[in-house]
């Protein structure tokens, strides 16, 4: 989350310009965090169903 927070703060506080590459990279960071956070619970549910 630190890279996305740094990007967001640099745009808001320092008024720096961020291109689409930086914003899409930030969205990928957030998507990765969501996938990691939801991954184990889905795998656990599948294991219970198959047992």
Backbone atoms as SQL, in Angstrom:
CREATE TABLE atoms (id INTEGER PRIMARY KEY, chain TEXT, resi INTEGER, resn TEXT, atom TEXT, x REAL, y REAL, z REAL);
INSERT INTO atoms VALUES
  (1, 'A', 1, 'UNK', 'N', 0.815, -1.185, 0.000),
  (2, 'A', 1, 'UNK', 'CA', 0.000, 0.000, 0.000),
  (3, 'A', 1, 'UNK', 'C', 0.866, 1.260, 0.000),
  (4, 'A', 2, 'UNK', 'N', 2.104, 1.121, 0.411),
  (5, 'A', 2, 'UNK', 'CA', 2.976, 2.298, 0.481),
  (6, 'A', 2, 'UNK', 'C', 3.205, 2.963, -0.879),
  (7, 'A', 3, 'UNK', 'N', 3.416, 2.213, -1.966),
  (8, 'A', 3, 'UNK', 'CA', 3.603, 2.902, -3.253),
  (9, 'A', 3, 'UNK', 'C', 2.372, 3.693, -3.677),
  (10, 'A', 4, 'UNK', 'N', 1.186, 3.143, -3.463),
  (11, 'A', 4, 'UNK', 'CA', -0.026, 3.855, -3.850),
  (12, 'A', 4, 'UNK', 'C', -0.244, 5.080, -2.968),
  (13, 'A', 5, 'UNK', 'N', 0.027, 4.947, -1.681),
  (14, 'A', 5, 'UNK', 'CA', -0.109, 6.087, -0.766),
  (15, 'A', 5, 'UNK', 'C', 0.876, 7.196, -1.138),
  (16, 'A', 6, 'UNK', 'N', 2.095, 6.819, -1.487),
  (17, 'A', 6, 'UNK', 'CA', 3.084, 7.819, -1.907),
  (18, 'A', 6, 'UNK', 'C', 2.633, 8.539, -3.168),
  (19, 'A', 7, 'UNK', 'N', 2.061, 7.809, -4.107),
  (20, 'A', 7, 'UNK', 'CA', 1.552, 8.420, -5.327),
  (21, 'A', 7, 'UNK', 'C', 0.419, 9.383, -5.008),
  (22, 'A', 8, 'UNK', 'N', -0.510, 8.948, -4.212),
  (23, 'A', 8, 'UNK', 'CA', -1.661, 9.771, -3.868),
  (24, 'A', 8, 'UNK', 'C', -1.250, 11.050, -3.128),
  (25, 'A', 9, 'UNK', 'N', -0.351, 10.905, -2.165),
  (26, 'A', 9, 'UNK', 'CA', 0.095, 12.071, -1.407),
  (27, 'A', 9, 'UNK', 'C', 0.917, 13.031, -2.262),
  (28, 'A', 10, 'UNK', 'N', 1.715, 12.507, -3.175),
  (29, 'A', 10, 'UNK', 'CA', 2.502, 13.399, -4.031),
  (30, 'A', 10, 'UNK', 'C', 1.602, 14.196, -4.962),
  (31, 'A', 11, 'UNK', 'N', 0.511, 13.601, -5.403),
  (32, 'A', 11, 'UNK', 'CA', -0.427, 14.333, -6.260),
  (33, 'A', 11, 'UNK', 'C', -1.208, 15.357, -5.436),
  (34, 'A', 12, 'UNK', 'N', -1.664, 14.965, -4.258),
  (35, 'A', 12, 'UNK', 'CA', -2.494, 15.861, -3.457),
  (36, 'A', 12, 'UNK', 'C', -1.699, 16.974, -2.781),
  (37, 'A', 13, 'UNK', 'N', -0.562, 16.647, -2.215),
  (38, 'A', 13, 'UNK', 'CA', 0.188, 17.622, -1.423),
  (39, 'A', 13, 'UNK', 'C', 1.200, 18.387, -2.267),
  (40, 'A', 14, 'UNK', 'N', 1.963, 17.673, -3.068),
  (41, 'A', 14, 'UNK', 'CA', 3.029, 18.313, -3.836),
  (42, 'A', 14, 'UNK', 'C', 2.574, 18.795, -5.208),
  (43, 'A', 15, 'UNK', 'N', 1.337, 18.483, -5.570),
  (44, 'A', 15, 'UNK', 'CA', 0.768, 18.887, -6.864),
  (45, 'A', 15, 'UNK', 'C', 1.585, 18.360, -8.042),
  (46, 'A', 16, 'UNK', 'N', 2.101, 17.134, -7.908),
  (47, 'A', 16, 'UNK', 'CA', 2.848, 16.524, -9.004),
  (48, 'A', 16, 'UNK', 'C', 1.871, 15.888, -9.984),
  (49, 'A', 17, 'UNK', 'N', 2.312, 15.745, -11.223),
  (50, 'A', 17, 'UNK', 'CA', 1.494, 15.126, -12.255),
  (51, 'A', 17, 'UNK', 'C', 1.782, 13.624, -12.276),
  (52, 'A', 18, 'UNK', 'N', 0.730, 12.825, -12.274),
  (53, 'A', 18, 'UNK', 'CA', 0.871, 11.377, -12.380),
  (54, 'A', 18, 'UNK', 'C', 0.173, 10.929, -13.655),
  (55, 'A', 19, 'UNK', 'N', 0.872, 10.163, -14.452),
  (56, 'A', 19, 'UNK', 'CA', 0.316, 9.666, -15.710),
  (57, 'A', 19, 'UNK', 'C', -0.525, 8.416, -15.502),
  (58, 'A', 20, 'UNK', 'N', -1.048, 7.917, -16.620),
  (59, 'A', 20, 'UNK', 'CA', -1.904, 6.738, -16.524),
  (60, 'A', 20, 'UNK', 'C', -1.124, 5.507, -16.072),
  (61, 'A', 21, 'UNK', 'N', 0.181, 5.473, -16.353),
  (62, 'A', 21, 'UNK', 'CA', 0.987, 4.330, -15.930),
  (63, 'A', 21, 'UNK', 'C', 1.063, 4.236, -14.409),
  (64, 'A', 22, 'UNK', 'N', 1.244, 5.376, -13.762),
  (65, 'A', 22, 'UNK', 'CA', 1.322, 5.386, -12.298),
  (66, 'A', 22, 'UNK', 'C', -0.022, 5.030, -11.675),
  (67, 'A', 23, 'UNK', 'N', -1.110, 5.576, -12.232),
  (68, 'A', 23, 'UNK', 'CA', -2.431, 5.270, -11.676),
  (69, 'A', 23, 'UNK', 'C', -2.803, 3.804, -11.888),
  (70, 'A', 24, 'UNK', 'N', -2.479, 3.251, -13.058),
  (71, 'A', 24, 'UNK', 'CA', -2.796, 1.833, -13.290),
  (72, 'A', 24, 'UNK', 'C', -1.926, 0.943, -12.410),
  (73, 'A', 25, 'UNK', 'N', -0.687, 1.341, -12.163),
  (74, 'A', 25, 'UNK', 'CA', 0.155, 0.593, -11.225),
  (75, 'A', 25, 'UNK', 'C', -0.400, 0.629, -9.817),
  (76, 'A', 26, 'UNK', 'N', -0.901, 1.777, -9.404),
  (77, 'A', 26, 'UNK', 'CA', -1.530, 1.886, -8.092),
  (78, 'A', 26, 'UNK', 'C', -2.768, 1.015, -7.976),
  (79, 'A', 27, 'UNK', 'N', -3.552, 0.956, -9.046),
  (80, 'A', 27, 'UNK', 'CA', -4.740, 0.093, -9.033),
  (81, 'A', 27, 'UNK', 'C', -4.353, -1.388, -8.977),
  (82, 'A', 28, 'UNK', 'N', -3.250, -1.736, -9.621),
  (83, 'A', 28, 'UNK', 'CA', -2.779, -3.119, -9.542),
  (84, 'A', 28, 'UNK', 'C', -2.328, -3.480, -8.128),
  (85, 'A', 29, 'UNK', 'N', -1.720, -2.516, -7.442),
  (86, 'A', 29, 'UNK', 'CA', -1.329, -2.739, -6.045),
  (87, 'A', 29, 'UNK', 'C', -2.565, -3.014, -5.200),
  (88, 'A', 30, 'UNK', 'N', -3.601, -2.213, -5.379),
  (89, 'A', 30, 'UNK', 'CA', -4.834, -2.393, -4.605),
  (90, 'A', 30, 'UNK', 'C', -5.504, -3.716, -4.969),
  (91, 'A', 31, 'UNK', 'N', -5.537, -4.044, -6.255),
  (92, 'A', 31, 'UNK', 'CA', -6.124, -5.313, -6.684),
  (93, 'A', 31, 'UNK', 'C', -5.368, -6.494, -6.085),
  (94, 'A', 32, 'UNK', 'N', -4.050, -6.404, -6.051),
  (95, 'A', 32, 'UNK', 'CA', -3.250, -7.462, -5.443),
  (96, 'A', 32, 'UNK', 'C', -3.550, -7.633, -3.962),
  (97, 'A', 33, 'UNK', 'N', -3.741, -6.522, -3.266),
  (98, 'A', 33, 'UNK', 'CA', -4.083, -6.604, -1.843),
  (99, 'A', 33, 'UNK', 'C', -5.450, -7.237, -1.639),
  (100, 'A', 34, 'UNK', 'N', -6.395, -6.911, -2.505),
  (101, 'A', 34, 'UNK', 'CA', -7.733, -7.513, -2.404),
  (102, 'A', 34, 'UNK', 'C', -7.657, -9.009, -2.670),
  (103, 'A', 35, 'UNK', 'N', -6.914, -9.399, -3.691),
  (104, 'A', 35, 'UNK', 'CA', -6.802, -10.823, -4.014),
  (105, 'A', 35, 'UNK', 'C', -6.093, -11.605, -2.915),
  (106, 'A', 36, 'UNK', 'N', -5.074, -11.024, -2.331),
  (107, 'A', 36, 'UNK', 'CA', -4.378, -11.696, -1.233),
  (108, 'A', 36, 'UNK', 'C', -5.283, -11.807, -0.018),
  (109, 'A', 37, 'UNK', 'N', -6.055, -10.769, 0.249),
  (110, 'A', 37, 'UNK', 'CA', -6.934, -10.772, 1.410),
  (111, 'A', 37, 'UNK', 'C', -8.086, -11.741, 1.294),
  (112, 'A', 38, 'UNK', 'N', -8.553, -11.996, 0.069),
  (113, 'A', 38, 'UNK', 'CA', -9.691, -12.895, -0.101),
  (114, 'A', 38, 'UNK', 'C', -9.270, -14.311, -0.474),
  (115, 'A', 39, 'UNK', 'N', -8.024, -14.523, -0.808),
  (116, 'A', 39, 'UNK', 'CA', -7.558, -15.819, -1.277),
  (117, 'A', 39, 'UNK', 'C', -7.705, -16.967, -0.294),
  (118, 'A', 40, 'UNK', 'N', -7.192, -16.877, 0.914),
  (119, 'A', 40, 'UNK', 'CA', -7.234, -18.014, 1.824),
  (120, 'A', 40, 'UNK', 'C', -8.642, -18.461, 2.201),
  (121, 'A', 41, 'UNK', 'N', -9.563, -17.540, 2.334),
  (122, 'A', 41, 'UNK', 'CA', -10.914, -17.935, 2.723),
  (123, 'A', 41, 'UNK', 'C', -11.586, -18.738, 1.614),
  (124, 'A', 42, 'UNK', 'N', -11.332, -18.382, 0.357),
  (125, 'A', 42, 'UNK', 'CA', -11.896, -19.145, -0.753),
  (126, 'A', 42, 'UNK', 'C', -11.293, -20.544, -0.807),
  (127, 'A', 43, 'UNK', 'N', -9.990, -20.641, -0.601),
  (128, 'A', 43, 'UNK', 'CA', -9.322, -21.941, -0.638),
  (129, 'A', 43, 'UNK', 'C', -9.813, -22.820, 0.512),
  (130, 'A', 44, 'UNK', 'N', -10.025, -22.236, 1.665),
  (131, 'A', 44, 'UNK', 'CA', -10.516, -22.996, 2.797),
  (132, 'A', 44, 'UNK', 'C', -11.922, -23.515, 2.539),
  (133, 'A', 45, 'UNK', 'N', -12.757, -22.710, 1.906),
  (134, 'A', 45, 'UNK', 'CA', -14.115, -23.145, 1.593),
  (135, 'A', 45, 'UNK', 'C', -14.099, -24.300, 0.597),
  (136, 'A', 46, 'UNK', 'N', -13.209, -24.237, -0.385),
  (137, 'A', 46, 'UNK', 'CA', -13.109, -25.328, -1.368),
  (138, 'A', 46, 'UNK', 'C', -12.637, -26.610, -0.704),
  (139, 'A', 47, 'UNK', 'N', -11.712, -26.490, 0.225),
  (140, 'A', 47, 'UNK', 'CA', -11.186, -27.674, 0.908),
  (141, 'A', 47, 'UNK', 'C', -12.285, -28.341, 1.736),
  (142, 'A', 48, 'UNK', 'N', -13.120, -27.551, 2.366),
  (143, 'A', 48, 'UNK', 'CA', -14.202, -28.101, 3.173),
  (144, 'A', 48, 'UNK', 'C', -15.235, -28.777, 2.285),
  (145, 'A', 49, 'UNK', 'N', -15.547, -28.176, 1.144),
  (146, 'A', 49, 'UNK', 'CA', -16.530, -28.758, 0.226),
  (147, 'A', 49, 'UNK', 'C', -16.058, -30.086, -0.354),
  (148, 'A', 50, 'UNK', 'N', -14.777, -30.169, -0.663),
  (149, 'A', 50, 'UNK', 'CA', -14.265, -31.389, -1.305),
  (150, 'A', 50, 'UNK', 'C', -14.025, -32.514, -0.293),
  (151, 'A', 51, 'UNK', 'N', -13.984, -32.216, 0.976),
  (152, 'A', 51, 'UNK', 'CA', -13.707, -33.250, 1.984),
  (153, 'A', 51, 'UNK', 'C', -14.925, -34.061, 2.348);
